[in-house]
Amino acid sequence: PCIASGSAAAAPLYKWVDETGQVRYSDRLPPTQVRKEHQQLNSQGVVVTTKEAAKSEEEIAAEAEAKRQQELQAAEQARLDELQHKKDQVLLLTFSSENELTLARDDRLEVLDSVIRLITKSIEKTQAQLSELEATAEEIYTSKEREVPGGLAQKIEHFSRKIESRTDQLLLKIEEKNKINQQYELDLARYRELKAEEETN
C-alpha cells in the first residue's frame, strides 16, 4: 500500500481550460488537449511546466511575415544611419565654422538672385511688347469688329507663351531659393549638434 500510495503521489497532474471555459484537472491529458495550452502540476499543486498551444499555419505565416518586416525595417534604418553618417562627415569636412556655412549659402543665393532679376526683366520687357501688340490689335481691328490678321495674332500668342514660360522659370528659381534657405537651417542645426558632440567627447 505504501508503494502504491507513493506512485499515486508522484503521478503528474494536468490543468487546462476546456472549450466551455471551465478549468479541468486530471492525471491524464485528453488527446484533444495535447496541442492546446495546458500546465503540469506537481503533487503540491504547483505549476511545473506550461505548454503553449500549437500555432496554426496562419499564425506561423503571420509571425514569419512580421519577422521579415522587422528585418527590412532594421536594414532600412541601418541604410539611413549610414547615409546620415556620410552627410555628417561631408558637413564637418567642408565647413570649419558656422560662418563658412553661412557664406556658402549667401553665395548660392546671390547667384540665384541674379538669375531671378534677369528673368524678371525679361518678363517685364516681353509684357511691354505684348501690351503694345494687344493695343494695336484692339485699336485697329477688335474695336472695329475686324478679324486680327494671322501675323499679328501669332506674335501676340508667341509673346503670351514666352511670358508663361518665363513665369514658370521664375517660380522654379524662387522655389529653389526657398529650398536652399530651408536646407541651410537644417545643415546649421546639424552642424551645431555635431560640434557639440565633438566638444563633449
Secondary structure, DSSP 8 states (H G I E B T S, - for coil): -HHHHHHHHHS-EEEEE-TTS-EEEESS--GGGTTS-EEEE-TTS-EEEEE-----HHHHHHHHHHHHHHHHHHHHHHHHHHHHHHHHHHHHHH-SSHHHHHHHHHHHHHHHHHHHHHHHHHHHHHHHHHHHHHHHHHHHTGGGT----HHHHHHHHHHHHHHHHHHHHHHHHHHHHHHHHHHHHHHHHHHHHHHHHHHH-
